[in-house]
Amino acid sequence: MGRVREIHRVRRRVRIGAPDASLTRFSGAIVVTELVDRLAMIKLLDAAIGPIKLRDRGFSGGQLLVGIAAAQLAGEDFLVGLDRQRGDEAGQVLAAVPGLASTTAAGLARKFTDAQWHAVETGLADVAAAALAALAVVGPARAAALCETVTIDLDTTDVEVYGRKKRGVAFNHQGQRVGRPHVATWAETATVLAADLMAGTDDPRPHAAELLNRALAGLPAPARGGRIRLRADAGYFAGELARAALFAEVEFAIGARRIAPLWRILDGVAETDWTDAIDMTNAQVAVAEYCPDWWPAATRLLIRRVRLDVSTEPGAGQVSADPRARRRRTLHPDQRALPIDELAAADAVYGYSFVVTNLDVATGERAAAVEHWYRHRTSIENTFRDAKHGAALRHLPSGYPQVNTAWMWGALLAASIAGWLHQLTATRSGARLSGHGIRGGQAMIATLRHRLIRVPARLVRHGGALTLRLPPGHDLLDEVLARIRALPATP
């Protein structure tokens, strides 16, 4: 009892002292800075973008994008976050781009031309080549595996904005005013190869072939020599993209819309044609002959069906009683309009998905393997989630499209930095890389920020050297920093 009273007396004597400028909340920013320097990220981006202003002073295009990405990795959600970062005296010593203000960033973004925005992809391609070369030194087996088989994912995501005067956005079919990033990613590395910022009413299909070609150009030369495959959902169901993939010698798997000809083909599939899917309960796959007009001649139709549990109890079962429900649209047309009572009485209720592909699906086992690979197309949605909730792509901050494009590229660059950080510094655990999170695999940006970047520390200057004094138990920063400094420097 006496000990408790003593603690209370000590707490009552606690005072608030003067602010200490040697303290920073973001000691892990040194990890981002060291990785940016090792990969010569700013230098390579500047070489591709070129000068964005007449005076050879101030910040360059590469510094602008890296500065925005670094701020978003630190958890800043708005442009004004650059000013908060700028006010951290000790943190600015560790920052990749110190001194960047929000007004300066907005002004510089408006100086970019359309050609320079596309040149950002060239700079990122050079960064990817530098990262792959560094990985070939510290992990040659991993680098060889990345180059052996490459998967390019195409997809869009809607970013809701507010304000009637914002330009470059439009209302989507849900009634939301949105901008629409159109992105191509390198799935195995969780990095971005090419991107455009469209309005909410823009259809990605007319631009998909061009985006694919730019993504292929963004792959490092060793990766372009391997097997390249393309995945896209039913929003890209168009022959132009398939032909572009064929001409580029890229194998493709593209989701197909559930149109009447496909249901007629499904009716001709025998029960013996189905093969159990891989790692998916109550699911089977089958292959049928189907080649739409102007599609490559080797195109086949891959069908997946999943048996659904139907229950009349409210909230139970896998099929909603609402005829507008999304899963209802996967049912066969003969069952789709049935009330829930009649569905529950049916012998079997399946949800169907269709994929058109020129991959080898000659046997049931190969078809199941292709469907299993295609199912992981959702990895690009994981990248979007990381760019939105880990970085700050969940909104567009300005009424100027150029500033919003810079913000988009900052978020995508932040996701790419996290992807290369994982590839270059994670440790192998069995057949996969063990990331820096609490689970195996790649850590999300929010986890990296909590465990690695947003770590408070004191920056001590002594004898011409800088030392970070971290709280007890924060050993990950020291480990990751040592691995980055062991990487070869990019010339």
C-alpha positions as CSV (number, residue, x, y, z in Angstrom):
1,M,0.0,0.0,0.0
2,G,2.9,2.3,0.8
3,R,4.4,1.7,-2.7
4,V,1.2,2.7,-4.4
5,R,1.0,6.0,-2.4
6,E,4.6,6.7,-3.3
7,I,3.9,6.3,-7.1
8,H,0.9,8.7,-6.8
9,R,3.1,11.3,-5.1
10,V,5.8,11.0,-7.9
11,R,3.1,11.4,-10.6
12,R,1.8,14.6,-8.9
13,R,5.3,16.0,-9.2
14,V,5.6,15.4,-13.0
15,R,6.0,18.7,-15.0
16,I,6.0,19.5,-18.7
17,G,9.4,20.8,-19.7
18,A,10.5,22.8,-22.7
19,P,10.1,21.2,-26.2
20,D,13.2,19.2,-27.3
21,A,14.0,19.8,-31.0
22,S,16.2,16.7,-31.0
23,L,13.1,14.5,-30.7
24,T,11.2,13.2,-33.8
25,R,8.1,11.0,-34.2
26,F,9.4,9.6,-37.5
27,S,12.8,8.1,-36.9
28,G,12.0,5.3,-39.4
29,A,12.0,7.9,-42.2
30,I,15.7,7.1,-42.4
31,V,14.8,3.7,-43.9
32,V,12.8,5.3,-46.7
33,T,15.6,7.8,-47.3
34,E,18.3,5.1,-47.4
35,L,16.3,3.0,-49.8
36,V,15.6,6.0,-52.0
37,D,19.3,6.8,-52.0
38,R,20.5,3.2,-52.7
39,L,18.2,2.9,-55.7
40,A,19.0,6.5,-56.9
41,M,15.2,7.0,-57.1
42,I,15.2,10.8,-57.3
43,K,18.1,10.9,-59.8
44,L,16.4,8.3,-62.1
45,L,13.0,10.0,-61.9
46,D,14.6,13.4,-62.7
47,A,16.5,12.0,-65.6
48,A,13.2,10.7,-67.1
49,I,11.0,13.7,-66.3
50,G,13.4,16.4,-67.1
51,P,13.2,20.0,-65.8
52,I,9.8,21.2,-64.8
53,K,10.7,24.8,-64.4
54,L,13.0,27.4,-65.9
55,R,15.2,28.1,-62.9
56,D,17.7,25.5,-61.9
57,R,16.9,25.8,-58.2
58,G,14.4,24.5,-55.7
59,F,12.8,21.1,-56.0
60,S,12.8,18.8,-59.0
61,G,10.0,16.6,-60.3
62,G,11.6,13.5,-58.7
63,Q,11.9,15.3,-55.4
64,L,8.3,16.3,-55.5
65,L,7.0,12.8,-56.1
66,V,9.4,11.2,-53.6
67,G,8.6,13.9,-51.0
68,I,4.8,13.3,-51.3
69,A,5.3,9.5,-51.1
70,A,7.5,9.8,-48.0
71,A,4.9,12.0,-46.3
72,Q,2.2,9.5,-47.1
73,L,4.3,6.7,-45.8
74,A,4.6,8.6,-42.5
75,G,0.8,8.9,-42.3
76,E,0.1,12.3,-43.7
77,D,-3.4,12.4,-45.4
78,F,-3.4,15.8,-46.9
79,L,-1.0,18.2,-48.7
80,V,-0.8,20.2,-45.5
81,G,0.9,17.2,-44.0
82,L,4.0,18.3,-45.9
83,D,4.1,21.4,-43.7
84,R,3.8,19.3,-40.6
85,Q,6.7,17.2,-41.7
86,R,8.6,20.3,-42.5
87,G,8.1,21.5,-38.9
88,D,9.8,18.4,-37.4
89,E,13.4,19.8,-37.1
90,A,15.0,16.4,-36.2
91,G,12.8,14.5,-38.7
92,Q,14.0,16.8,-41.5
93,V,17.5,15.6,-41.0
94,L,16.3,12.1,-41.8
95,A,13.8,13.0,-44.6
96,A,14.4,12.0,-48.2
97,V,13.3,15.4,-49.4
98,P,13.6,18.0,-46.5
99,G,11.9,21.4,-46.7
100,L,9.1,20.6,-49.2
101,A,6.0,22.8,-48.4
102,S,2.4,22.1,-49.5
103,T,2.1,25.2,-51.6
104,T,5.4,24.5,-53.3
105,A,4.3,21.0,-54.1
106,A,1.0,22.1,-55.6
107,G,2.7,24.7,-57.7
108,L,5.3,22.3,-59.0
109,A,2.7,19.7,-59.8
110,R,0.9,22.1,-62.0
111,K,4.0,22.6,-64.1
112,F,4.1,19.0,-65.3
113,T,3.1,18.3,-68.9
114,D,1.3,15.2,-70.1
115,A,4.5,13.9,-71.6
116,Q,6.2,14.3,-68.2
117,W,3.5,12.4,-66.4
118,H,4.1,9.5,-68.8
119,A,7.9,9.9,-68.3
120,V,7.3,9.2,-64.6
121,E,6.7,5.6,-65.7
122,T,10.1,5.6,-67.5
123,G,11.7,6.7,-64.3
124,L,9.9,4.0,-62.3
125,A,11.1,1.5,-64.8
126,D,14.7,2.5,-64.2
127,V,14.1,2.3,-60.4
128,A,12.6,-1.2,-60.9
129,A,15.7,-2.2,-62.9
130,A,18.0,-0.8,-60.1
131,A,16.0,-2.7,-57.4
132,L,16.2,-5.9,-59.4
133,A,19.9,-5.5,-59.9
134,A,20.4,-5.0,-56.2
135,L,18.2,-8.0,-55.5
136,A,20.3,-10.1,-57.8
137,V,23.3,-9.4,-55.6
138,V,21.7,-10.1,-52.2
139,G,19.2,-12.7,-53.3
140,P,20.0,-14.1,-56.7
141,A,17.5,-16.9,-56.5
142,R,14.7,-14.5,-55.7
143,A,15.7,-12.2,-58.5
144,A,15.7,-15.2,-61.0
145,A,12.3,-16.3,-59.8
146,L,10.9,-12.8,-60.3
147,C,12.2,-12.8,-63.9
148,E,11.1,-16.3,-64.8
149,T,7.4,-15.6,-64.6
150,V,5.9,-12.1,-64.6
151,T,2.2,-11.3,-64.0
152,I,0.7,-8.0,-65.0
153,D,-2.6,-7.0,-63.5
154,L,-4.9,-4.3,-64.9
155,D,-7.7,-2.7,-62.9
156,T,-9.3,0.6,-61.8
157,T,-10.4,1.9,-58.5
158,D,-12.7,4.8,-57.7
159,V,-11.5,7.6,-55.4
160,E,-14.4,9.7,-54.1
161,V,-14.0,13.4,-53.9
162,Y,-16.1,16.3,-52.7
163,G,-16.5,19.8,-54.2
164,R,-18.5,20.8,-57.3
165,K,-15.5,22.7,-58.7
166,K,-13.0,19.9,-58.8
167,R,-12.0,19.2,-62.4
168,G,-11.1,15.9,-64.0
169,V,-13.7,13.9,-62.0
170,A,-17.3,12.8,-62.7
171,F,-20.2,10.9,-61.2
172,N,-20.0,7.1,-61.4
173,H,-22.9,4.7,-61.7
174,Q,-23.3,4.8,-57.9
175,G,-23.8,8.5,-57.9
176,Q,-20.4,9.3,-56.4
177,R,-18.2,12.1,-57.7
178,V,-14.9,10.2,-58.3
179,G,-11.6,10.2,-60.0
180,R,-10.6,6.8,-61.4
181,P,-6.9,5.7,-61.3
182,H,-6.3,3.1,-64.0
183,V,-3.3,1.1,-63.0
184,A,-1.0,-1.8,-64.2
185,T,1.0,-3.6,-61.5
186,W,3.7,-6.2,-61.4
187,A,1.9,-8.7,-59.2
188,E,4.9,-10.6,-57.9
189,T,6.6,-7.5,-56.5
190,A,3.4,-5.5,-55.6
191,T,4.8,-2.5,-57.5
192,V,3.3,-0.2,-60.1
193,L,4.4,-0.1,-63.7
194,A,2.0,2.4,-65.3
195,A,-1.0,4.5,-64.4
196,D,-3.5,7.1,-65.6
197,L,-6.0,9.2,-63.6
198,M,-9.3,9.2,-65.4
199,A,-12.8,10.5,-64.5
200,G,-15.5,8.4,-63.0
201,T,-17.4,8.0,-66.3
202,D,-14.3,6.9,-68.3
203,D,-14.3,3.4,-69.7
204,P,-10.9,1.7,-69.2
205,R,-11.2,-0.6,-72.2
206,P,-10.2,1.9,-74.9
207,H,-7.1,2.7,-72.9
208,A,-6.2,-0.8,-71.8
209,A,-4.1,-1.9,-74.7
210,E,-1.9,1.3,-74.4
211,L,-1.6,0.8,-70.7
212,L,-0.5,-2.8,-71.2
213,N,2.2,-1.7,-73.7
214,R,3.5,1.0,-71.3
215,A,3.5,-1.6,-68.5
216,L,5.6,-4.0,-70.6
217,A,8.0,-1.1,-71.3
218,G,8.3,-0.5,-67.6
219,L,9.5,-4.1,-66.9
220,P,13.3,-4.5,-66.3
221,A,15.0,-6.1,-69.3
222,P,15.7,-9.4,-67.4
223,A,11.9,-9.7,-66.6
224,R,10.9,-9.0,-70.2
225,G,12.9,-12.1,-71.2
226,G,10.7,-14.5,-69.1
227,R,7.1,-15.7,-69.4
228,I,4.7,-12.8,-69.1
229,R,1.0,-13.2,-68.3
230,L,-1.9,-10.7,-68.1
231,R,-4.9,-10.8,-65.8
232,A,-7.9,-8.5,-65.9
233,D,-11.5,-8.7,-64.8
234,A,-14.7,-8.6,-66.8
235,G,-14.4,-4.8,-67.1
236,Y,-11.8,-5.4,-69.8
237,F,-13.8,-7.9,-71.8
238,A,-12.8,-6.6,-75.2
239,G,-10.9,-8.1,-78.1
240,E,-8.6,-5.1,-78.5
241,L,-6.8,-5.9,-75.2
242,A,-6.5,-9.6,-76.1
243,R,-5.0,-8.8,-79.5
244,A,-2.6,-6.4,-78.0
245,A,-1.5,-9.1,-75.6
246,L,-1.1,-11.6,-78.5
247,F,1.0,-9.2,-80.5
248,A,3.2,-8.5,-77.5
249,E,3.6,-12.3,-76.9
250,V,1.8,-12.1,-73.6
251,E,-0.6,-14.8,-72.4
252,F,-3.8,-13.5,-71.1
253,A,-6.8,-14.4,-68.9
254,I,-9.6,-11.9,-69.0
255,G,-12.9,-12.1,-67.2
256,A,-16.0,-12.4,-69.4
257,R,-19.4,-10.8,-68.9
258,R,-22.2,-13.2,-68.2
259,I,-23.9,-12.8,-71.6
260,A,-26.4,-15.1,-73.2
261,P,-24.0,-17.0,-75.5
262,L,-22.0,-18.1,-72.5
263,W,-25.0,-19.4,-70.7
264,R,-25.9,-21.4,-73.8
265,I,-22.4,-22.8,-73.9
266,L,-22.7,-23.7,-70.2
267,D,-25.8,-25.8,-70.9
268,G,-23.7,-28.0,-73.2
269,V,-21.1,-28.8,-70.5
270,A,-21.4,-32.4,-69.2
271,E,-21.2,-33.2,-65.6
272,T,-18.1,-35.3,-66.3
273,D,-16.3,-32.3,-67.7
274,W,-15.9,-30.6,-64.3
275,T,-12.6,-30.8,-62.3
276,D,-12.3,-29.8,-58.6
277,A,-10.8,-26.3,-58.2
278,I,-7.6,-25.8,-56.2
279,D,-7.9,-24.5,-52.6
280,M,-11.6,-23.7,-53.0
281,T,-14.3,-25.6,-51.3
282,N,-17.3,-26.8,-53.4
283,A,-15.8,-25.4,-56.6
284,Q,-15.2,-27.0,-59.9
285,V,-13.8,-25.8,-63.3
286,A,-14.5,-26.8,-66.9
287,V,-13.3,-25.7,-70.3
288,A,-15.4,-25.0,-73.4
289,E,-14.8,-23.9,-77.0
290,Y,-15.5,-20.2,-77.3
291,C,-13.7,-17.6,-79.4
292,P,-15.5,-14.2,-79.9
293,D,-15.0,-12.3,-83.1
294,W,-11.7,-10.6,-83.5
295,W,-10.2,-12.5,-80.6
296,P,-7.0,-14.6,-80.9
297,A,-7.7,-18.0,-82.4
298,A,-6.4,-19.9,-79.4
299,T,-8.9,-18.3,-77.1
300,R,-10.8,-20.8,-74.9
301,L,-13.5,-20.4,-72.3
302,L,-12.7,-21.3,-68.7
303,I,-15.8,-21.8,-66.4
304,R,-15.8,-22.0,-62.6
305,R,-18.9,-23.0,-60.6
306,V,-19.2,-22.7,-56.8
307,R,-22.0,-24.6,-55.0
308,L,-23.9,-22.1,-52.8
309,D,-25.7,-22.8,-49.6
310,V,-29.3,-21.4,-49.8
311,S,-31.3,-20.8,-46.6
312,T,-34.7,-19.3,-46.1
313,E,-33.6,-18.0,-42.6
314,P,-32.9,-14.2,-42.7
315,G,-29.1,-13.6,-42.7
316,A,-28.3,-17.2,-43.2
317,G,-27.1,-18.9,-46.4
318,Q,-24.9,-17.5,-49.2
319,V,-27.7,-16.2,-51.5
320,S,-29.7,-13.1,-50.6
321,A,-33.4,-12.8,-51.1
322,D,-32.9,-9.5,-52.7
323,P,-32.9,-10.0,-56.5
324,R,-30.5,-7.1,-56.9
325,A,-27.8,-8.8,-54.8
326,R,-24.4,-9.2,-56.4
327,R,-24.2,-12.9,-55.9
328,R,-27.6,-13.4,-57.5
329,R,-26.1,-12.2,-60.8
330,T,-23.8,-15.3,-60.7
331,L,-26.7,-17.7,-60.7
332,H,-27.9,-19.4,-63.9
333,P,-30.7,-17.3,-65.5
334,D,-33.2,-20.1,-64.9
335,Q,-32.6,-19.8,-61.1
336,R,-31.8,-16.1,-60.8
337,A,-35.4,-14.8,-60.7
338,L,-36.7,-17.5,-58.4
339,P,-37.8,-16.5,-54.9
340,I,-35.6,-17.7,-52.0
341,D,-38.1,-20.5,-51.0
342,E,-37.9,-22.1,-54.5
343,L,-34.1,-21.7,-54.6
344,A,-33.8,-23.5,-51.2
345,A,-35.8,-26.4,-52.6
346,A,-33.6,-26.8,-55.7
347,D,-31.2,-29.8,-55.9
348,A,-28.1,-27.6,-56.4
349,V,-27.5,-23.8,-56.8
350,Y,-24.2,-22.7,-58.3
351,G,-22.6,-19.4,-58.9
352,Y,-20.7,-19.2,-62.2
353,S,-17.7,-17.2,-63.4
354,F,-16.3,-17.1,-66.9
355,V,-12.8,-16.3,-68.1
356,V,-11.5,-16.2,-71.7
357,T,-7.9,-17.2,-72.0
358,N,-5.2,-18.4,-74.4
359,L,-3.3,-20.2,-71.6
360,D,-2.9,-24.0,-71.7
361,V,-6.1,-25.5,-70.4
362,A,-6.0,-28.7,-72.4
363,T,-6.5,-30.9,-69.3
364,G,-8.6,-30.6,-66.2
365,E,-5.5,-30.2,-64.0
366,R,-4.1,-27.4,-66.1
367,A,-7.4,-25.7,-66.2
368,A,-7.6,-25.8,-62.4
369,A,-4.1,-24.4,-62.2
370,V,-5.0,-21.5,-64.5
371,E,-8.1,-20.7,-62.6
372,H,-6.2,-20.8,-59.3
373,W,-3.6,-18.4,-60.7
374,Y,-6.4,-16.1,-62.1
375,R,-8.2,-16.1,-58.8
376,H,-5.2,-14.3,-57.3
377,R,-5.9,-11.3,-59.6
378,T,-7.2,-9.7,-56.4
379,S,-3.6,-8.9,-55.5
380,I,-4.0,-5.6,-57.4
381,E,-7.0,-4.8,-55.1
382,N,-4.6,-5.4,-52.2
383,T,-2.3,-2.8,-53.8
384,F,-5.2,-0.4,-54.1
385,R,-6.1,-1.0,-50.5
386,D,-2.6,-0.3,-49.4
387,A,-2.4,2.9,-51.5
388,K,-5.7,4.1,-50.0
389,H,-5.6,3.1,-46.4
390,G,-1.8,2.8,-46.0
391,A,-0.9,5.9,-48.1
392,A,-3.6,8.5,-48.9
393,L,-5.2,7.6,-52.3
394,R,-8.6,7.5,-50.6
395,H,-9.2,11.1,-51.6
396,L,-7.9,13.6,-54.2
397,P,-6.9,16.9,-52.5
398,S,-7.1,19.5,-55.1
399,G,-9.3,21.1,-57.8
400,Y,-6.4,20.9,-60.2
401,P,-6.1,17.6,-62.1
402,Q,-2.2,17.9,-62.2
403,V,-2.0,18.2,-58.4
404,N,-4.3,15.2,-58.0
405,T,-2.2,13.2,-60.5
406,A,0.9,14.0,-58.4
407,W,-1.0,12.9,-55.3
408,M,-2.0,9.6,-57.0
409,W,1.6,9.0,-58.1
410,G,2.8,9.7,-54.6
411,A,0.5,7.0,-53.2
412,L,1.4,4.5,-55.9
413,L,5.1,5.3,-55.4
414,A,4.6,4.7,-51.7
415,A,3.1,1.3,-52.4
416,S,6.0,0.5,-54.8
417,I,8.6,1.6,-52.1
418,A,6.9,-0.8,-49.7
419,G,7.0,-3.5,-52.3
420,W,10.7,-3.2,-53.0
421,L,11.5,-2.8,-49.3
422,H,9.8,-6.2,-48.8
423,Q,11.8,-7.8,-51.7
424,L,15.1,-6.4,-50.7
425,T,15.0,-6.7,-46.9
426,A,12.6,-9.4,-45.9
427,T,13.9,-12.8,-44.8
428,R,13.0,-16.1,-46.3
429,S,10.8,-18.3,-44.2
430,G,10.4,-21.7,-46.0
431,A,9.0,-21.1,-49.5
432,R,8.0,-17.5,-49.0
433,L,9.4,-14.2,-47.8
434,S,8.6,-13.3,-44.2
435,G,7.8,-9.6,-44.1
436,H,8.1,-7.0,-41.4
437,G,4.6,-7.4,-40.0
438,I,3.1,-9.7,-37.4
439,R,2.2,-12.3,-40.1
440,G,4.2,-13.9,-42.9
441,G,4.3,-12.3,-46.3
442,Q,4.5,-8.6,-47.1
443,A,3.5,-6.1,-44.4
444,M,0.9,-3.5,-45.3
445,I,2.0,0.1,-45.2
446,A,0.0,0.7,-42.0
447,T,1.9,-2.1,-40.3
448,L,5.3,-0.7,-41.6
449,R,4.4,2.7,-40.3
450,H,3.5,1.4,-36.9
451,R,6.5,-0.9,-36.5
452,L,9.2,0.8,-38.6
453,I,8.5,4.4,-39.6
454,R,6.5,6.1,-36.9
455,V,9.0,5.3,-34.1
456,P,9.8,8.2,-31.8
457,A,13.5,8.7,-31.1
458,R,16.1,11.3,-30.1
459,L,18.6,12.4,-32.7
460,V,22.0,13.0,-31.0
461,R,24.9,14.8,-32.6
462,H,28.3,13.8,-31.2
463,G,31.7,13.9,-32.7
464,G,30.4,14.7,-36.1
465,A,28.1,11.7,-36.2
466,L,24.4,11.3,-35.8
467,T,22.9,8.7,-33.5
468,L,19.2,7.8,-33.1
469,R,18.3,6.7,-29.6
470,L,15.2,4.5,-29.9
471,P,12.8,3.3,-27.2
472,P,13.4,-0.1,-25.8
473,G,12.1,-3.0,-27.9
474,H,12.3,-1.3,-31.3
475,D,15.0,-3.4,-32.9
476,L,13.4,-3.8,-36.3
477,L,14.6,-0.4,-37.5
478,D,18.2,-1.3,-36.8
479,E,17.9,-4.6,-38.6
480,V,16.2,-3.2,-41.8
481,L,18.6,-0.3,-42.0
482,A,21.6,-2.7,-41.9
483,R,20.1,-4.7,-44.7
484,I,19.5,-1.6,-46.8
485,R,23.0,-0.4,-46.3
486,A,24.4,-3.8,-47.4
487,L,22.8,-3.3,-50.8
488,P,25.0,-2.2,-53.7
489,A,24.6,1.5,-54.5
490,T,23.0,2.4,-57.8
491,P,25.4,4.4,-60.0
